[in-house]
């Protein structure tokens, strides 16, 4: 599957800020000013970050798939009528 790596520990400061370890920023290409979206799974007490470009790509792929399925459904309804 995907290669996973533990980069270290980040501590939440009094203002709720988290510092991403420098080796993680370097390897993942995270630069000053980059926008990271925060997501979480409450039931598993998990939190993660995803870059804006990666999130946009995921949304585009998902919506393309939805349009493909919509087209198939529309065509099957037309054929059965």
N, C-alpha and C positions, 0 to 999 in steps of 0.2 A: 504494500500500500504506500503510504507516505512516510518519509523519514521524519521522525520526531526527535526533538532535542529539548532538554531542560536547560535554560540559559541562566538560571540562578533565582534569587529571591528579590521581590520588589515589596517595599513597605509602603502602605498607604499613609500619607502625611495628614496633618491636622486639617488641611484644606481639601482632603479627598484626592490629592494628586498622587500619581504613581510614576516612578521613574523606571523606564524600560532599560534594562542593562545594555551597556554600550556594545558588547559583542553581539547581542540580538539585533540592535539597530544596524550595526555594520553588515552582518550577514543577510538581514532581511531588507536592506536598502531603505530603512526608515530615516528620513531626514527632517531637520527643523522645518516646521511649517506644514508637514504632511498631515492630512486629516485621517484619523483612524476612527472607525465606528466601533462602539462598544456593544457587545451582545452578551447575554447570559442565559443560563438554564437554572432557574431558582431551585428546582427539585434536586439538582445535583450540586448546588453551590459552586457553579462554574461561571467564569467570566473570560471573555476573550476579546481580541481586537481584530478588525479587518480593515485593510486599506480601502480608500474610496474607489480607486480604480478596480480593485478586485471585486468589491461589492457591486459596482456598476456592471461588471462583466457577468456576475452571477445573476443579477436581475434581468439583464438582456437575454441570457440563455434561457432563463425560466419563462420569460414572456414569449420568446420565440416558440418554445415548446407548447405553450398554451395556445398560441395562434395555429400551430400545426394541428393540435387536437381539435380545435374549434372547426377548422376546415374539414377534417375527416368526419366529424359529427354532422356538420351542415350537409356534406355530400351524401352521407348515409340516409339522412332524413329526406333529401330530395329524391334519392333512388327508391325509397320505400313508399313514396307518395303516389 
